[in-house]
Amino acid sequence: MSNRSVISVHTKSETSQRLEELATLTRRSKSFLANKAIELYLAEEEAFVTSVRQGIADVAGGHLYSIDEIRQRLQLFVSEKASEQNGP
């Protein structure tokens, strides 16, 4: 059996009721749904923190774009996407 730990979470009664209803509808336990929600949240936040750290490292390394370079890259991106949507 995998290692498990118990945590206690205080939440609004509305949130608790929503969790209860979803558990009933999906035939999953509240613990399963809460754990899944926590895992998804952590993955998103960890990805955000990683991106911020990468951005800080890029700035420290001098990897920057001027506003004109950003505008050019954005215009190119928009043009490419428009071409993809309009077809050949």
MOVEN-V235310 format. One line per field, one symbol per residue. psi: psi as a letter, one per 30 degrees, with the letter a starting at -180 (. if undefined). burial: 1 if it has 24 or more other ideal C-beta (glycine too) atoms within 12 Angstrom, else 0. Layout:
psi = ???
burial = ???
//
This chain:
psi = klkllklkkklleeeeeeeeeeeeefhlleeeeeeeeeeeeeeeeeeeeeeeeeeeeeeeggilkleeeeeeeeeeeeeeeeeeefl.
burial = 0000000000000000001000000000010011000000000000000000000000000000000000000000000000000000
//
